Amino acid sequence: MSFNKALFLAIVVIIIDQISKIYIKTTYAIYGGFEVLGLDWFRIHFIENEGMAWGVELPGNYGKLLLTVFRIIAVAGIIYWLNDSVKKKGSKILIVAIALILAGAVGNIIDSVFYGVLFNDSHGQIATLFSDEPYGTWFHGKVVDMFYFPIWRGNLPNWLPFWGGEQFTFFNAIFNVADVAISVGVGLLILFNKKVFK
């Protein structure tokens, strides 16, 4: 697979990611959404986070800025890895996996870098693109997540240590297209590691 084809794949995924995020952000207020096909376990549920996996935040005033700068450096490394793998005629699976990881990383970086100055606040209202009153500053945007699969909800058995009797939701994570791309890319590397890393 050529570098240009891999880059095209990444760009397509980034466009899908950004269209879905902009649609959700300009259609629903925060925590808004709907059940997909009337299924209780597949929902579109709009939330925002500071940009780390599972909504983890770095402490301090510069935590978000450091995270975004780190991501930009990581993307440069991923682009180098992709180019190097193409030059060395790496397997198609490897190149597709790297392209997906690249697309996911760039997709979430766009939110972090630009969304703070492009949109107004989503709390209690639907956000406006190119708002005169943006909610943040450059490099301090929040990442838009929307896919929610609460497959099972209930109380855990009392005999379980620590969490017995507490309410639990199996698959509580809320994520976006960029997160899916990263997960699929990493999954391909793990699943086909013997073929990919000869």
C-alpha positions in Angstrom: 0.0 0.0 0.0 1.4 3.4 -0.9 1.8 6.3 1.5 -0.8 8.4 -0.5 -3.4 5.6 -0.2 -2.7 5.3 3.5 -3.0 9.1 3.9 -6.2 9.1 1.9 -7.7 6.5 4.3 -6.7 8.6 7.3 -8.2 11.8 5.7 -11.5 10.0 5.0 -11.7 8.8 8.6 -10.8 12.3 9.9 -13.6 13.9 7.8 -16.2 11.3 9.0 -15.0 12.0 12.6 -15.3 15.8 12.3 -18.7 15.7 10.4 -20.1 13.5 13.2 -18.8 15.7 16.0 -19.9 19.0 14.4 -23.3 17.5 13.7 -23.7 16.3 17.3 -22.4 19.6 18.7 -24.7 21.8 16.6 -27.8 19.6 17.0 -27.8 18.7 20.8 -27.0 20.4 24.0 -24.6 18.6 26.3 -26.0 15.2 27.6 -28.6 15.3 24.7 -29.0 12.5 22.2 -31.3 9.6 21.3 -31.6 5.8 21.1 -30.4 4.4 17.8 -33.2 2.3 16.2 -35.1 2.3 19.5 -32.4 0.2 21.2 -31.8 0.9 24.9 -28.2 -0.4 24.6 -27.1 1.8 21.6 -27.4 5.5 22.2 -26.0 8.7 20.8 -25.2 10.6 24.0 -23.3 13.9 23.6 -20.6 14.6 26.2 -17.3 16.5 26.2 -14.1 15.7 27.9 -10.7 17.2 28.3 -9.2 14.8 25.8 -7.6 11.9 27.6 -8.9 8.4 27.5 -11.9 7.8 29.8 -12.1 11.5 30.5 -9.0 11.6 32.7 -7.6 15.2 33.1 -4.1 16.4 33.7 -3.9 18.6 36.8 -2.9 22.3 36.7 -3.4 25.2 34.3 -1.1 23.8 31.7 -2.2 20.1 31.8 -4.4 20.4 28.8 -1.8 22.4 26.8 0.9 19.8 27.6 -1.5 17.0 26.5 -2.2 18.7 23.2 1.5 19.4 22.5 2.3 15.8 23.4 -0.3 14.6 20.9 1.1 16.8 18.1 4.6 15.4 18.7 3.1 11.8 18.8 1.3 12.5 15.4 4.7 13.5 13.9 6.1 10.2 15.1 3.2 8.3 13.7 3.6 10.0 10.3 7.3 9.0 10.4 6.3 5.4 11.3 3.8 5.3 8.5 6.3 6.6 5.9 9.0 4.3 7.1 6.7 1.2 7.0 5.7 2.1 3.4 9.3 2.5 2.4 10.2 -0.9 4.0 7.2 -2.5 2.2 5.4 -3.3 5.5 2.3 -5.5 5.3 -0.9 -3.9 4.2 -2.4 -4.6 7.7 0.4 -2.7 9.4 0.0 0.3 7.1 -3.8 0.4 7.5 -3.4 0.1 11.3 -1.0 3.0 11.4 -3.2 5.1 9.1 -6.2 4.5 11.4 -4.2 5.4 14.6 -3.0 8.5 12.8 -6.6 9.5 11.8 -7.8 9.0 15.4 -5.0 11.0 16.9 -5.5 13.9 14.4 -9.3 13.8 14.8 -9.1 14.4 18.6 -6.3 16.9 18.2 -8.6 19.0 16.0 -11.1 19.2 18.8 -8.4 20.1 21.4 -6.8 22.8 19.3 -9.7 24.4 17.5 -13.1 23.7 19.2 -12.5 26.1 22.1 -12.4 29.0 19.7 -14.9 27.8 17.1 -17.9 26.9 19.3 -19.8 28.5 22.2 -20.7 26.6 25.3 -23.0 23.5 24.9 -24.3 23.5 28.4 -28.1 24.2 28.4 -28.0 25.2 24.7 -27.0 23.9 21.3 -23.6 25.2 20.3 -23.0 27.5 17.4 -20.1 27.0 14.9 -18.0 30.1 14.4 -19.5 31.7 17.5 -18.7 35.3 18.6 -18.5 34.0 22.2 -16.3 30.9 22.1 -16.2 28.7 25.2 -12.4 28.5 25.4 -9.0 29.4 23.8 -6.6 27.8 21.3 -5.3 24.4 22.5 -8.0 24.3 25.2 -11.0 22.8 23.3 -12.9 19.8 24.6 -13.2 16.5 22.7 -16.7 15.6 21.6 -17.9 12.0 22.3 -21.2 10.5 21.4 -21.3 6.7 21.0 -22.7 5.0 24.1 -23.4 1.2 24.5 -24.8 0.6 28.0 -25.3 -3.1 27.2 -26.1 -4.1 30.8 -27.1 -2.1 33.8 -27.9 -3.4 37.3 -26.6 -4.1 40.8 -23.5 -6.3 41.2 -24.0 -9.4 43.4 -23.4 -8.7 47.1 -20.8 -11.4 47.4 -18.3 -9.5 45.2 -15.6 -7.9 47.3 -15.4 -4.0 47.3 -18.2 -3.5 44.7 -20.8 -5.9 45.8 -24.3 -4.5 45.8 -23.3 -1.3 43.9 -24.9 -0.2 40.6 -22.8 -1.1 37.5 -23.1 -0.4 33.8 -21.3 -2.8 31.4 -19.8 -0.7 28.8 -19.9 2.7 30.3 -17.4 4.4 28.0 -18.6 7.1 25.6 -16.4 7.6 22.6 -16.2 9.0 19.0 -15.1 7.9 15.5 -11.5 8.9 16.2 -11.4 6.7 19.3 -12.9 3.8 17.2 -10.1 4.3 14.6 -7.4 4.2 17.2 -8.9 1.1 18.8 -9.3 -0.7 15.5 -5.7 0.2 14.5 -4.3 -1.0 17.8 -6.5 -4.1 17.6 -5.2 -5.0 14.2 -1.6 -4.7 15.5 -2.3 -7.0 18.4 -4.4 -9.5 16.4 -2.0 -9.8 13.5 1.3 -9.0 15.4 3.2 -12.0 14.0 2.4 -11.0 10.4 2.8 -7.3 11.1 6.0 -7.4 13.1 8.1 -10.0 11.4 
